[in-house]
Amino acid sequence: MINQNEIICRTRDSLMILNARTHEILFAAPCFATACSPTGQKIAYADLYGLRVIDTKNFSEIMRARNDGIKLLSFSHCENYLVTWEKQIEENPNLFVWEISTGQVFYSFIQVNYNKELWPSVVFTYDNRNLLYKNNDEIQIYQISERNLLRSFNEIRIANYSLSPKLPNRLAIYSVDIKGSSPSISYWISDENLNFQLDSSSQITKPQIVTFQWNCDASRVLAICQTEIDNTGRVYPGENALYVMTQGKSPRKINLDEGPIHDIKWSPNNDEFISIAGFFPAGINLYKGIGGKFRDLGKNNRNMIRWNPYGNLFLIGGLGNLQGYIDICERENFNIIGRCRVPNIISCEWGPDGKMFFVGILSPRIRNNNGYILYKYTGEILANFEIGELWEIQWKPENIEMEPLTPREGKIEIMGLEEERKTKDTEKNDNFIPGLGPDAKKKKKKKKKNKSNN
């Protein structure tokens, strides 16, 4: 398959599909919200006239529906269904499930507010036989073929949940405290008819939000528990905890560095994950799936992890206010094979070929110089384009076979040893700034000379 390297961009009022290397515009349309299907074969977007779905091969229109005010969209695994959310008017339904082939709504719900962390509000089982919708404190399970409610899952009071992305169906659930009991996380397994049974659970310190991440084969799930203010009276970032849940075992708490959890990412094809946690400079560590620390990757001012699609390279970088330094690392020997810096980074993602990535400077956080910079995995700039008031940017998914890497010649650093070198440099140089590299210097304040009157 030919690598097209296409990027999908959304500005304040338009959608564009671009060639990432040349910036050639392949498709453009008015747009206020958009979503790309898992394989990249379809794109849905909302404009002033309603909802549209197009085929990305020839940009022909597949579906059109008159529905104003759509704010969020999401495709099902099989790409036959589309979920949309819009602001509620009076007491009418505002969360819809569309059948793309017919352009008709076959399920509608009422959801007054949405949580970006918990979107989409309707999720589909991997075999696309059923869909799940959280209604207040329970999960409603619907059978798609019969268009009816199969059963309600209300054994516990559910605050948040996550359905496994592969079969067999499993649930990870965060349940809030009720009648004096402590909040808890639990792991549930099901039969073919989606009858769920409790496998394991654990009480946790009450967090403000719990999110879940499944590993590549959906055999394990991480529960990331975060609060803004902890019991010791500290202000943000508060108390945080990480648990790993596996069928047949009690949830295991992972020992992280004290402080906030900045980022955690599973490898896309191995049972392992990287975490960045703790007060800056934060600890960067690689863990095996069961939760045991496998490799200490040092400490640094970083808050972002990005694996490439093949799991042989990953990025460790600083988004937002963290200066924009990015280390490009290879997994086999943990060598740093490239480095770059882009201040004010809001978005950063690997391309589907696993050999290039973009960094995006986006509105509304940064109003000026919006656009993206395209990098090779060794740190060289491949392209740099400005796009006025850029709000969203993503790669169009493609299925591309992995090609061998050809890194540039030069000095290679080993992760974990770099911190030791920096510590020695710090001892020799009082001007050294931790996390900003050995070449960074502190600005010295000039001493004012006291003038004495003779």
C-alpha positions as CSV (number, residue, x, y, z in Angstrom):
1,M,0.0,0.0,0.0
2,I,1.3,3.4,-0.9
3,N,1.9,5.7,2.0
4,Q,-0.2,8.8,1.4
5,N,0.9,10.7,4.6
6,E,-2.3,12.7,4.8
7,I,-3.2,15.0,7.7
8,I,-6.7,16.1,8.7
9,C,-7.0,19.7,10.0
10,R,-9.9,21.6,11.4
11,T,-9.8,25.4,11.7
12,R,-12.5,27.5,13.3
13,D,-14.9,27.0,10.5
14,S,-13.4,24.5,7.9
15,L,-12.1,21.0,7.4
16,M,-9.0,20.3,5.3
17,I,-7.3,17.0,4.2
18,L,-3.7,17.8,3.3
19,N,-0.6,16.0,2.0
20,A,1.6,16.3,5.0
21,R,4.8,16.7,3.1
22,T,3.7,19.1,0.4
23,H,0.8,20.8,2.1
24,E,-1.4,20.2,-1.0
25,I,-5.1,20.5,-0.2
26,L,-6.8,17.3,-1.2
27,F,-10.2,18.2,0.2
28,A,-11.8,21.2,1.9
29,A,-15.3,22.0,3.3
30,P,-17.0,24.2,5.8
31,C,-17.0,22.4,9.2
32,F,-17.5,22.9,12.9
33,A,-16.9,19.3,14.2
34,T,-15.3,16.3,12.6
35,A,-14.3,12.6,13.2
36,C,-12.3,10.1,11.3
37,S,-13.1,6.4,11.2
38,P,-10.6,3.9,12.7
39,T,-9.3,2.8,9.3
40,G,-9.4,6.2,7.8
41,Q,-11.8,5.2,5.0
42,K,-14.5,7.6,6.2
43,I,-14.7,11.1,7.6
44,A,-17.8,12.6,9.2
45,Y,-18.2,16.3,9.7
46,A,-20.9,18.8,10.7
47,D,-21.6,22.1,8.9
48,L,-24.3,24.7,8.9
49,Y,-26.6,22.4,6.9
50,G,-26.2,19.2,9.0
51,L,-24.2,16.0,9.0
52,R,-22.1,14.6,6.2
53,V,-20.0,11.4,5.8
54,I,-17.5,11.1,2.9
55,D,-15.4,8.3,1.4
56,T,-11.7,9.4,1.8
57,K,-10.7,7.5,-1.4
58,N,-12.5,9.8,-3.8
59,F,-14.2,12.2,-1.4
60,S,-17.7,11.1,-2.5
61,E,-20.6,11.7,-0.2
62,I,-21.9,8.6,1.6
63,M,-24.4,10.1,3.9
64,R,-26.2,13.4,4.5
65,A,-28.6,14.3,7.2
66,R,-30.3,17.5,8.3
67,N,-29.3,18.0,11.9
68,D,-28.1,21.3,13.3
69,G,-25.8,22.0,16.2
70,I,-23.6,18.9,16.3
71,K,-20.6,19.3,18.5
72,L,-19.1,15.8,18.8
73,L,-18.8,12.8,16.6
74,S,-17.5,9.2,16.9
75,F,-17.4,6.1,14.7
76,S,-18.0,2.5,15.8
77,H,-15.3,-0.2,15.3
78,C,-17.0,-1.5,12.1
79,E,-17.5,2.1,10.8
80,N,-21.2,1.3,10.1
81,Y,-22.5,3.5,12.9
82,L,-21.9,7.1,14.0
83,V,-22.5,8.7,17.4
84,T,-23.2,12.4,17.6
85,W,-23.9,14.8,20.5
86,E,-25.4,18.3,20.4
87,K,-26.6,20.8,22.9
88,Q,-30.0,19.9,24.3
89,I,-33.0,22.0,23.3
90,E,-35.8,21.9,25.9
91,E,-36.1,18.2,26.9
92,N,-35.5,16.6,23.5
93,P,-32.9,13.8,22.9
94,N,-29.5,15.2,21.9
95,L,-27.3,12.1,21.7
96,F,-27.9,10.0,18.6
97,V,-26.7,6.8,17.0
98,W,-26.9,6.8,13.2
99,E,-26.8,4.0,10.7
100,I,-24.5,5.3,7.9
101,S,-25.9,3.1,5.1
102,T,-29.4,4.5,5.6
103,G,-28.7,7.9,7.1
104,Q,-31.3,7.2,9.8
105,V,-31.2,7.5,13.6
106,F,-31.9,4.2,15.3
107,Y,-31.1,5.1,18.9
108,S,-31.5,8.5,20.7
109,F,-30.8,9.4,24.3
110,I,-30.7,12.5,26.5
111,Q,-27.3,13.7,27.8
112,V,-27.4,17.2,29.1
113,N,-23.6,17.5,29.6
114,Y,-20.6,15.6,28.3
115,N,-17.2,14.9,29.7
116,K,-14.4,15.1,27.1
117,E,-12.4,12.5,29.0
118,L,-15.3,10.1,28.8
119,W,-16.4,10.6,25.2
120,P,-17.9,8.8,23.3
121,S,-20.9,8.3,25.6
122,V,-22.1,5.3,23.6
123,V,-19.6,2.5,23.0
124,F,-19.9,-0.6,20.8
125,T,-18.7,-4.2,21.6
126,Y,-15.9,-5.3,19.3
127,D,-18.2,-7.7,17.4
128,N,-20.7,-4.8,16.9
129,R,-23.6,-6.9,18.2
130,N,-24.3,-4.6,21.1
131,L,-23.9,-1.0,22.3
132,L,-23.6,0.3,25.8
133,Y,-24.9,3.6,27.2
134,K,-24.3,4.9,30.7
135,N,-27.6,6.3,32.0
136,N,-27.1,8.0,35.4
137,D,-25.5,5.3,37.6
138,E,-26.2,2.3,35.5
139,I,-25.1,0.9,32.1
140,Q,-27.8,0.1,29.6
141,I,-27.0,-2.7,27.1
142,Y,-28.8,-2.7,23.7
143,Q,-28.9,-5.3,21.1
144,I,-28.3,-3.6,17.7
145,S,-30.0,-6.2,15.5
146,E,-33.2,-6.1,17.4
147,R,-33.1,-2.4,18.2
148,N,-34.1,-3.1,21.9
149,L,-32.8,-2.9,25.4
150,L,-31.2,-6.2,26.3
151,R,-30.6,-5.5,30.0
152,S,-29.4,-3.0,32.5
153,F,-26.2,-3.4,34.5
154,N,-26.9,-1.8,37.9
155,E,-25.2,-4.0,40.4
156,I,-23.1,-1.1,41.6
157,R,-23.3,2.7,41.4
158,I,-21.2,3.5,38.3
159,A,-19.3,6.8,38.0
160,N,-17.2,5.8,35.0
161,Y,-16.4,2.6,33.0
162,S,-14.4,1.3,30.1
163,L,-15.3,-1.6,27.8
164,S,-12.4,-3.8,26.5
165,P,-11.6,-3.0,22.8
166,K,-11.4,-6.7,22.0
167,L,-13.2,-9.9,22.7
168,P,-14.1,-11.4,25.2
169,N,-16.0,-8.4,26.6
170,R,-14.7,-7.1,29.9
171,L,-15.6,-4.1,32.0
172,A,-13.4,-1.9,34.1
173,I,-15.6,0.2,36.5
174,Y,-15.0,3.0,38.9
175,S,-17.9,3.1,41.4
176,V,-18.4,6.0,43.8
177,D,-19.0,5.8,47.5
178,I,-22.5,5.0,48.7
179,K,-24.0,4.4,52.2
180,G,-20.6,5.1,53.8
181,S,-18.6,2.6,51.7
182,S,-15.4,3.7,50.0
183,P,-15.1,4.2,46.2
184,S,-13.6,1.3,44.4
185,I,-12.4,0.0,41.0
186,S,-13.5,-3.4,39.8
187,Y,-12.9,-5.8,36.9
188,W,-15.9,-7.7,35.4
189,I,-16.0,-10.6,32.9
190,S,-18.9,-11.6,30.7
191,D,-20.3,-14.5,28.7
192,E,-21.4,-14.4,25.1
193,N,-24.7,-12.8,26.1
194,L,-23.1,-10.0,28.1
195,N,-24.0,-11.3,31.5
196,F,-21.2,-9.7,33.6
197,Q,-19.8,-11.2,36.7
198,L,-17.4,-9.6,39.2
199,D,-13.8,-10.9,38.9
200,S,-11.9,-8.6,41.3
201,S,-12.2,-5.2,43.0
202,S,-10.2,-2.9,45.3
203,Q,-11.1,0.1,47.4
204,I,-9.3,3.3,46.6
205,T,-8.8,6.8,48.0
206,K,-11.5,9.0,46.6
207,P,-10.3,10.5,43.4
208,Q,-11.9,13.3,41.3
209,I,-11.6,11.3,38.1
210,V,-10.6,7.8,37.1
211,T,-9.7,6.9,33.5
212,F,-8.8,3.5,32.1
213,Q,-6.3,2.3,29.5
214,W,-6.3,-1.2,28.0
215,N,-3.2,-2.9,26.7
216,C,-2.7,-4.1,23.1
217,D,-4.6,-7.4,23.5
218,A,-7.1,-6.1,26.1
219,S,-5.9,-8.6,28.7
220,R,-5.0,-5.9,31.2
221,V,-6.2,-2.4,32.0
222,L,-4.7,0.5,33.9
223,A,-6.8,2.5,36.3
224,I,-5.4,6.1,36.6
225,C,-6.8,7.8,39.7
226,Q,-6.3,11.6,40.1
227,T,-7.3,14.4,42.4
228,E,-6.5,18.1,42.5
229,I,-6.1,18.4,46.3
230,D,-4.8,15.6,48.5
231,N,-5.3,14.8,52.2
232,T,-2.1,16.5,53.3
233,G,-3.5,19.9,52.2
234,R,-1.2,20.3,49.2
235,V,-2.7,22.2,46.3
236,Y,-2.6,21.0,42.7
237,P,-1.6,18.4,41.5
238,G,-2.8,16.6,44.6
239,E,-2.9,12.9,45.2
240,N,-2.6,10.3,42.4
241,A,-2.5,6.5,42.1
242,L,-2.1,3.9,39.4
243,Y,-3.5,0.3,39.5
244,V,-3.2,-2.6,37.0
245,M,-6.2,-5.0,36.7
246,T,-5.9,-8.5,35.2
247,Q,-8.5,-11.3,35.1
248,G,-8.1,-13.7,38.1
249,K,-5.9,-11.3,40.1
250,S,-6.6,-8.5,42.6
251,P,-5.9,-5.0,41.4
252,R,-2.3,-4.2,42.0
253,K,-1.1,-0.7,43.0
254,I,2.0,0.5,41.1
255,N,4.6,2.4,43.0
256,L,5.2,5.7,41.2
257,D,7.3,8.8,42.1
258,E,5.5,11.1,44.6
259,G,3.5,13.8,42.7
260,P,1.2,14.0,39.7
261,I,0.8,11.5,36.9
262,H,1.8,13.4,33.8
263,D,1.3,10.7,31.2
264,I,1.0,6.9,30.8
265,K,1.0,5.0,27.5
266,W,0.9,1.2,26.7
267,S,3.1,-0.1,24.0
268,P,1.0,-0.7,20.8
269,N,2.2,-4.3,20.5
270,N,3.9,-5.4,23.7
271,D,2.6,-6.0,27.3
272,E,4.4,-3.0,28.7
273,F,3.9,0.7,29.4
274,I,5.8,3.9,30.1
275,S,4.9,6.4,32.8
276,I,6.0,9.9,33.6
277,A,5.1,10.7,37.2
278,G,6.3,12.9,40.1
279,F,7.3,16.4,40.8
280,F,9.6,17.9,38.2
281,P,12.1,16.6,37.2
282,A,9.6,13.7,37.0
283,G,10.5,10.0,37.0
284,I,10.3,8.2,33.6
285,N,10.0,4.4,33.9
286,L,9.1,1.4,31.8
287,Y,6.9,-1.2,33.4
288,K,6.0,-4.7,32.4
289,G,2.2,-5.4,32.2
290,I,1.9,-7.0,35.6
291,G,3.2,-3.7,37.1
292,G,6.9,-4.5,37.8
293,K,9.4,-1.8,37.0
294,F,11.6,-3.0,34.1
295,R,13.7,0.0,33.3
296,D,14.5,3.4,34.9
297,L,14.7,6.0,32.1
298,G,15.9,8.8,34.3
299,K,14.3,12.1,35.4
300,N,13.4,15.1,33.3
301,N,10.9,18.0,32.8
302,R,8.7,16.0,30.5
303,N,4.9,15.3,30.4
304,M,4.3,13.4,27.1
305,I,4.8,9.9,25.8
306,R,4.0,8.8,22.3
307,W,4.7,5.3,20.9
308,N,4.9,4.9,17.1
309,P,2.4,2.4,15.7
310,Y,5.0,-0.5,15.7
311,G,6.3,0.0,19.2
312,N,10.0,0.3,18.1
313,L,10.2,4.1,18.7
314,F,8.8,6.4,21.3
315,L,8.8,10.1,22.1
316,I,9.4,11.7,25.5
317,G,8.5,15.4,25.4
318,G,7.3,18.5,27.1
319,L,3.9,19.9,26.0
320,G,2.4,23.2,27.0
321,N,4.6,25.2,29.3
322,L,7.5,22.7,29.3
323,Q,9.8,24.4,26.7
324,G,8.9,21.9,24.0
325,Y,11.9,19.6,24.1
326,I,11.3,16.1,22.6
327,D,13.6,13.1,22.8
328,I,13.2,10.5,20.1
329,C,14.1,7.0,21.5
330,E,14.3,3.5,20.2
331,R,12.9,0.7,22.3
332,E,15.4,-2.1,21.8
333,N,18.4,-0.5,23.5
334,F,16.7,2.7,24.9
335,N,19.0,4.9,22.8
336,I,18.1,8.5,22.1
337,I,18.5,8.8,18.3
338,G,17.2,12.3,17.8
339,R,16.1,15.4,19.6
340,C,14.2,18.6,18.7
341,R,12.6,21.6,20.4
342,V,9.4,23.4,19.5
343,P,8.0,25.9,22.1
344,N,4.2,26.0,22.7
345,I,3.5,22.4,21.5
346,I,-0.2,21.5,22.0
347,S,-0.4,18.3,19.9
348,C,2.2,15.7,18.9
349,E,1.5,12.4,17.0
350,W,3.4,9.8,15.1
351,G,2.4,9.2,11.4
352,P,1.0,5.8,10.4
353,D,4.4,4.8,8.8
354,G,6.1,5.1,12.2
355,K,9.0,7.1,10.8
356,M,7.7,10.7,11.1
357,F,5.7,12.7,13.5
358,F,4.1,16.2,13.7
359,V,4.0,18.8,16.4
360,G,1.0,21.1,16.3
361,I,0.6,24.6,17.7
362,L,-3.2,25.0,18.1
363,S,-5.9,27.5,19.0
364,P,-7.4,28.5,21.4
365,R,-4.4,28.2,23.7
366,I,-2.0,29.7,21.2
367,R,-3.5,32.3,18.9
368,N,-0.5,33.2,16.8
369,N,1.6,31.1,14.4
370,N,-0.7,28.1,14.4
371,G,0.3,25.2,12.2
372,Y,2.4,22.0,12.3
373,I,6.0,21.0,11.9
374,L,6.8,17.6,10.4
375,Y,9.9,15.7,11.8
376,K,11.8,12.6,10.7
377,Y,12.4,10.1,13.5
378,T,16.0,11.3,13.7
379,G,15.0,14.9,14.5
380,E,15.4,16.6,11.1
381,I,12.6,18.9,10.0
382,L,10.8,17.6,6.9
383,A,8.2,20.4,6.5
384,N,6.9,23.5,8.3
385,F,3.5,25.0,7.5
386,E,1.4,27.7,9.1
387,I,-2.4,27.4,9.2
388,G,-4.5,30.2,10.5
389,E,-6.5,29.5,13.7
390,L,-5.9,25.7,13.7
391,W,-8.0,23.9,16.3
392,E,-7.5,20.2,15.6
393,I,-5.0,18.1,13.7
394,Q,-4.6,14.4,13.3
395,W,-3.2,11.8,10.9
396,K,-5.5,10.0,8.6
397,P,-5.2,6.3,9.6
398,E,-3.5,4.0,7.2
399,N,-2.3,0.4,7.3
400,I,1.4,0.5,6.3
401,E,4.0,-2.2,6.6
402,M,6.9,-1.3,8.9
403,E,10.1,-0.4,7.0
404,P,13.6,-0.7,8.5
405,L,15.0,2.3,10.2
406,T,18.1,4.1,8.9
407,P,19.2,6.4,11.7
408,R,21.7,9.1,11.0
409,E,25.3,8.8,12.1
410,G,26.4,10.6,15.3
411,K,26.5,10.4,19.0
412,I,23.8,8.3,20.6
413,E,22.8,8.8,24.3
414,I,21.3,6.0,26.4
415,M,18.2,6.9,28.5
416,G,18.9,6.8,32.2
417,L,22.6,7.6,31.8
418,E,21.8,11.1,30.5
419,E,20.6,12.2,34.0
420,E,23.8,11.0,35.5
421,R,25.8,13.1,33.0
422,K,23.6,16.1,33.7
423,T,24.1,15.7,37.4
424,K,27.9,15.9,36.9
425,D,27.5,18.9,34.7
426,T,25.5,20.6,37.3
427,E,28.2,20.1,39.9
428,K,30.7,21.7,37.6
429,N,28.5,24.5,36.4
430,D,26.3,26.6,38.7
431,N,24.5,28.0,35.7
432,F,23.0,24.6,34.7
433,I,19.2,24.4,34.5
434,P,17.8,20.9,35.2
435,G,15.6,19.6,32.4
436,L,16.8,22.1,29.8
437,G,20.0,20.5,28.7
438,P,23.6,21.2,29.5
439,D,23.8,24.2,27.1
440,A,21.1,26.1,28.9
441,K,22.3,29.0,31.0
442,K,20.8,31.0,33.8
443,K,20.6,34.7,33.3
444,K,22.9,36.4,35.8
445,K,21.6,39.5,37.5
446,K,23.9,42.4,37.3
447,K,24.9,43.7,40.7
448,K,24.3,47.4,41.3
449,K,27.3,49.3,42.5
450,N,26.7,51.4,45.5
451,K,27.9,54.9,45.0
452,S,29.4,56.4,48.0
453,N,29.4,60.2,48.5
454,N,32.9,61.5,49.1
